[in-house]
Amino acid sequence: MQLIKEAPTDVQAALDRFSGQAAYIHAELIPGGFLRNMRVHIREAYLRGGDRCRVALRCADDAWVRMEDLTHWEIDREDRLIFCAFGDEQQRLARTLEVSLRPFPA
């Protein structure tokens, strides 16, 4: 995974390719909760911040998906855009936001 702050233009470009499309969202807060395979129609995508970033997806019907304090990103082999943040010095996952054009495995 790469740090978001090292390539914000590339990250925004990766987000932009979902604009105007139906996509599936997986989001998780640890500890806390998660959602999986929430289908949304993304109208616009925003990246803001420096060391810790915010990703906001403006969706149809005035809906929003937003996750804060993200630090890392990648596009995986399945062409899913994955964001995450690690919560401690042991690099345990604290939160993740994943966006895909196809449903996530059950």
Residue pairs with C-beta under 8 A, 6 or more apart in sequence:
1 72
1 73
1 74
1 82
1 84
2 72
2 73
2 74
3 71
3 72
4 11
4 47
4 49
4 53
4 70
4 71
4 72
4 73
4 83
5 50
5 51
5 53
5 71
8 47
8 53
11 47
11 53
11 73
12 45
12 47
14 73
14 75
14 81
15 45
15 46
15 47
15 55
15 57
15 81
15 99
16 45
18 42
18 45
18 57
18 81
18 99
18 101
19 42
19 43
19 44
19 45
20 42
20 43
21 41
21 42
21 101
22 39
22 40
22 41
22 42
22 101
23 39
23 40
23 41
23 42
23 99
23 100
23 101
24 37
24 38
24 39
24 40
24 99
24 100
24 101
24 102
24 103
24 104
25 35
25 37
25 38
25 39
25 40
25 57
25 65
25 97
25 98
25 99
26 34
26 35
26 36
26 37
26 38
26 96
26 97
26 98
26 100
26 104
27 34
27 35
27 38
27 65
27 67
27 95
27 96
27 97
27 98
28 34
28 35
28 93
28 95
28 96
29 94
29 95
30 87
30 92
30 93
30 94
30 95
36 104
37 103
37 104
37 106
38 65
39 103
40 57
40 59
40 60
40 63
40 65
41 59
41 60
42 57
42 58
42 59
42 99
43 58
43 59
43 60
44 57
44 58
45 55
45 56
45 57
45 58
46 54
46 55
46 56
46 57
46 58
47 53
47 54
47 55
48 54
48 56
51 71
52 68
52 69
52 70
52 71
52 85
53 68
53 69
53 70
53 71
53 83
54 66
54 67
54 68
54 69
54 70
55 66
55 67
55 70
55 83
55 97
56 64
56 65
56 66
57 64
57 65
57 66
57 99
58 64
59 65
65 97
67 83
67 95
67 97
69 85
69 94
69 95
70 83
70 84
70 85
70 95
70 97
71 84
71 85
71 86
72 83
72 84
72 85
72 86
73 81
73 82
73 83
73 84
74 82
75 81
75 82
76 82
78 100
78 102
79 100
79 101
80 98
80 99
80 100
80 104
81 98
81 99
81 100
82 96
82 97
82 98
83 96
83 97
83 98
84 93
84 94
84 95
84 96
84 97
85 93
85 94
85 95
85 96
86 92
86 93
86 94
87 93
87 94
87 95
88 94
98 104
